[in-house]
Amino acid sequence: MNAGIIVAIVVVTIVIVVLVAMFVVRKSERARAKRREKAVEHRRVAEIHAARAQRREAEIAEREARAKREQAEAREQAARLDEDRRVATERQEHARRIDPDTDTEVEADEHPRH
């Protein structure tokens, strides 16, 4: 074989190898870029879901706080109701005891009629 042909074959082979290598590198870079884009999209979606979850968590905490506050108010109102009933009962009993027109054994002992 002629030296020129051998050199041409070697040069063509080197060019082919370089072109194949460049093709493989570009394909790899494109695949990597696509994976990067997918990762960015997944992160964005994850951030959206995390934000929604945080918002819902805050709403739940607010509802729980409101419910606790309402329960405390209800207990307070119930306590006031009990106190008001107790005072009303005591005053009714006291009024019945001191009323001269009421005939009860207790009143008869306390206030004898003449």
C-alpha positions in Angstrom: 0.0 0.0 0.0 1.0 3.5 -0.7 2.0 5.7 2.3 -0.5 8.3 1.2 -3.3 5.8 1.4 -2.3 4.6 4.8 -2.1 8.2 6.1 -5.5 8.9 4.5 -7.0 5.8 6.2 -5.5 6.8 9.5 -6.7 10.4 9.2 -10.2 9.2 8.2 -10.2 6.8 11.1 -9.2 9.5 13.5 -11.8 11.9 12.1 -14.5 9.2 12.5 -13.4 8.4 16.0 -13.4 12.1 16.9 -16.8 12.6 15.3 -18.2 9.5 17.1 -16.7 10.8 20.4 -18.2 14.3 19.8 -21.6 12.7 19.0 -21.5 10.6 22.2 -20.4 13.6 24.3 -23.2 15.8 22.9 -25.8 13.0 23.4 -24.6 12.6 27.0 -24.8 16.4 27.5 -28.3 16.5 26.1 -29.4 13.6 28.3 -27.8 15.3 31.3 -29.5 18.6 30.4 -32.9 16.8 30.2 -32.3 15.2 33.6 -31.4 18.5 35.0 -34.6 20.1 33.6 -36.6 17.2 35.0 -34.9 17.6 38.4 -35.7 21.4 38.4 -39.3 20.6 37.5 -39.6 18.0 40.3 -38.1 20.5 42.8 -40.6 23.1 41.7 -43.5 20.8 42.1 -42.1 19.6 45.4 -41.9 23.3 46.6 -45.5 23.9 45.5 -46.6 20.8 47.5 -44.5 21.8 50.5 -46.0 25.3 50.5 -49.5 23.8 50.3 -48.8 21.5 53.1 -47.4 24.3 55.2 -50.5 26.4 54.5 -52.8 23.6 55.4 -50.8 22.9 58.5 -51.1 26.6 59.5 -54.9 26.5 58.8 -55.2 23.4 61.0 -53.2 24.9 63.8 -55.4 28.0 63.6 -58.6 25.9 63.7 -57.3 24.0 66.6 -56.4 27.2 68.5 -59.9 28.6 67.7 -61.5 25.4 68.9 -59.5 25.5 72.2 -60.4 29.1 72.6 -64.1 28.3 72.1 -63.9 25.4 74.5 -62.3 27.6 77.1 -65.0 30.2 76.5 -67.7 27.5 76.8 -66.2 26.2 80.1 -66.1 29.8 81.4 -69.7 30.4 80.4 -70.8 27.1 82.0 -69.0 28.1 85.2 -70.8 31.5 85.1 -74.1 29.7 84.5 -73.5 27.4 87.4 -72.6 30.4 89.6 -75.7 32.3 88.5 -77.9 29.3 89.2 -76.3 28.8 92.6 -76.8 32.5 93.5 -80.4 32.4 92.2 -81.2 29.3 94.2 -79.6 30.8 97.4 -81.5 34.1 96.9 -84.8 32.2 96.3 -84.3 30.1 99.4 -83.4 33.2 101.4 -86.4 35.1 100.1 -88.7 32.1 100.9 -87.2 32.0 104.5 -87.8 35.7 105.1 -91.1 36.1 103.3 -93.8 36.5 106.0 -96.5 35.2 103.6 -94.8 31.9 103.0 -95.9 29.0 105.3 -92.9 26.7 105.7 -91.7 24.9 108.7 -88.4 26.8 108.5 -90.1 30.1 108.4 -92.5 29.2 111.2 -89.5 28.5 113.4 -87.8 31.7 112.4 -90.8 34.0 112.3 -93.6 33.0 114.6 -96.9 34.6 113.6 -99.0 36.4 116.3 
